[in-house]
Amino acid sequence: MAAVDDRVVDDHAKGRIISDAPLSRPVPVGLRYDPGFSPETVRFVFPGAVEWSFPRALLETGMRTPTRRGDIGVWPCGRVQTVVELHRDDGVTVVQFDTTALLRFLKHTYAASTSMTTH
């Protein structure tokens, strides 16, 4: 984890773009959290500066049970994968992550939130 200060979280994960093509393709994703800017929001940053912001609670809940809010859906896929579905006007992107990477990110965000209240 790299941090600009002791509260900003900037993690990375490898996702897999899922499509109807025979093979999924890997994609690096920046996982970001800044409690000073928006303490309830996480951001996923994809190549090409494509960024999605959504409630941290949506990610956390979606890792246990299917959930949706607006243009974003999150659900567990087996015991070790989590799927994030992102809807845009021009289509849908479905990305599969190892749940452990997302859990690690969430752990870092809660540590950053706690750090913010103890400063």
N, C-alpha and C positions, 0 to 999 in steps of 0.2 A: 504494500500500500504506500503510495506517495501522497504527501499532503502539503498544501500550500501553507496552512497553519495547522494547529493541532486539532481543528474541528472539521476541516474540509476533507472529505473522503474522495479519493480518485483511484478506484480499483479497475481491474481489467478482467474480462472473461472472454472465452472463446464460445461463440454461439454457432449454430448450424442453421442456415437458411433452408427451410423445408418447402419444397415445391412439388409439382407433379412431374418434374424431371426425374430420371432414374437415380441420380445421386444428389444428396444434399451438398451444400458447399459451406465451408467454414468462413466465419466472419469475426474479426476482432471487435469487441464492444467495450467502450469505456463506461464504467458504472460510477456515477458521480452523485455526491450528496453534499450540500452546503447548508447547515442548520441556520447560519446567519442570514442567508437569503430566503430560504423557505424550509422550515424545520419539518414539514410533513411531506416533502416532495423528493423523489429520486429522479435521476436522469440517466437515460441510456443513450450513448452517443455512438453512432454507426459511421463507417467510412463515408467520406463525402460531406462531413459535418451535418449529417442527418441526426437530429436530436429529438427524443421523446421524453416528456416530463409527465409524471403521474404520481399519485399518492403512494407513499411507502407502504401503507396498510394494504393497498391493492396487491402489491407484490407479495407481501407476507401471507395474506389470506389465500391468494391464488396458488401458492406452493402447496397448500393442504387440500383445497377444494376449488373447483372451477368458479371463477368470478369474472365479472366484466364491469367496466365503467367507461361509458362513452365509447371512444374509438379503440380501447385497449382491453384485451382479455388475457387472463393468466390462468393456467391450470396445470396440475401435476400430470406427468406422463410416465406411468410406472412409478417405481420407488426412487429412482435416481435422476430423473429428468424433469424439467419444468419448461412449459411452452409459453411464449409470449406472442400474442397476435396483435398486430398493429394495422389499423384500417386508415387508409387515406382515400382521397377522391379518386386517385388513379389505380387503386388496387389494395391488396392485402399482403402484408409480409408476416410470415410465421417463422419464429426463431426458437430453436430448442437449446436449452442450457443444461449443464450439469447443475443439479440442485445445490451441491456443496459450494459451488462458486457464488451462487446467489445468497446462500445462508451466511457465508463468510462476509459478503458485502453488507448484508443486513446487520450482522454483528458489529461491523465497523461503524455503521451509521448510528447504532444505539450507543456505542462507546463515545462517538463524537457528540451526541445529544447530551449524554451524561457529563462529558467534559465541559460543555457549554454552560451547564447549570452550576458547575463547581468553580468556575472562574470568577 
